[in-house]
Amino acid sequence: MADKALQEPAFLVLTSLAGGPQHGYGLVEDVLRVSDRQVRLHTGTLYAILDRLREGGLIEVDREEIVESRLRRYYRLTNAGAERLAAEAERMQRNASAATSRLQQLPPRVRPDLRPGLRPEGGMA
């Protein structure tokens, strides 16, 4: 799993778990929140992601409890998961910086107006 870039939903699940252990529904809600309501995980998708991340050693079960006769399993980030999240975030920042730099080189007639957060470090749009 370490050789391949994480898909956005897996990246967002790891990002959510960086805030502390969470159960499935909590993850669905937090991913929606951290993605600015752009990514809504369906239950089947979420549990497939959790299974892959767990098999890859990036997350583990924190605890389990019974709530209203149903099992609620909480997951947490492992050290390997935190390292992987940090590496992915760094990779994404480098790629975004390269894209932003290239966009600024476009002729003014086709150059998009870049928001301040999208400008390269020290750069002016």
N, C-alpha and C positions, 0 to 999 in steps of 0.2 A: 504494500500500500504506500510505502514511503517514496517509491520511484515516480508515481503518477500524481499529478496535481489533483487536489480535492475538488469535487464538484461543489457548486455553491451551497446546496442544501446541507451537505456534510460539514462544510466550513462553518455554516451558521449554527449547526448543532454544537460543534466544538466551541464556538464563540459563546453560545448560551451557557454551556457547562463550565466555561471559565468563570462564570459568575457564581458557581456553586452547584451542588447536586440538585437534580430536578427529575421529576417523573414525566411520563409521556405527554400528558395534556399540558403540563407546565412548559415543556419544551416547544410544543406546537405554538403556544401563546407567546413565548419569549422570542422564538424565531420570527414570528410575525412582527413583534415589536422592534427587534434589532435590525430587521430588514426594511424598516420604515413601511411596513404593511405590503411589501412587494412579494414576499415568499410565504405561501400558506402550505404547510406540509399536511398531507393526508395521512391518516393512521398507518396504512400499509407502507407508504413511502418512508415514514418516520422509523418504523420498526425494522425495515430492511437496512436503513442507514445505521441504526443502532447496532444491529447484528454485525455489519461490516466493520464498524468502528471498534466494536468489542473484540472481534476476531483479530483485528490489527493491533490490539493492545493499546488503543488510544483512549478508550473509556473502560470503566468497569462498574459493576453493580455496587452501589453505596449501601443500600439497605432495601428491605421489602417490608410492606405493611399491608394489612387488610383494612380496606375502607368500604363500608356498605357491601360487605360480602365479596369484594373484588380485590384481587392482588394489585397493589400499586408498587412498582419497582422504580427506585431512584437510581440514577446513573451519575457518575462523577468522572472528571477528566483525570487521566493518569499523567505521570511526569512525561512520558513519551507523547501523550496527546497534547500537553501544553507546549512542548518543544515543536511538535509538528504544526500546531496552530501558529506559533510565532514565526516559523519558517515560511508558512503559506502567506501570512500577512505581509511579511517582508517581500516575498516574491511578487505579490499582487501590487504592493506599493511601487516596486521597481518598474513593473509593466505599465502601471498607470502613469508614472512619471515620464516614461519614454513616449507613451501615446500623447500626453499633454504637451510635451516638448515638440513633437512632430506637428501637432495641431497648431501650435503657435507659429510654425514656419509656413503655414499655408498663406496664400495671398488673402488680403483683407476681405475680398468679395466672397470667399468661401469659408473663412475662418469662423468657427462658432464662438460665441461669447462665453468664455470660461468663468465659472463661479470661482470665487476666491479659494475655496478648498481644493479646486482642481488645478490650480496653477503650480508649476514646479517650484521647489524651494527657492526663495529669493527672486522668483520671476514675476514679471508684471504682464498681464494680458492686455 
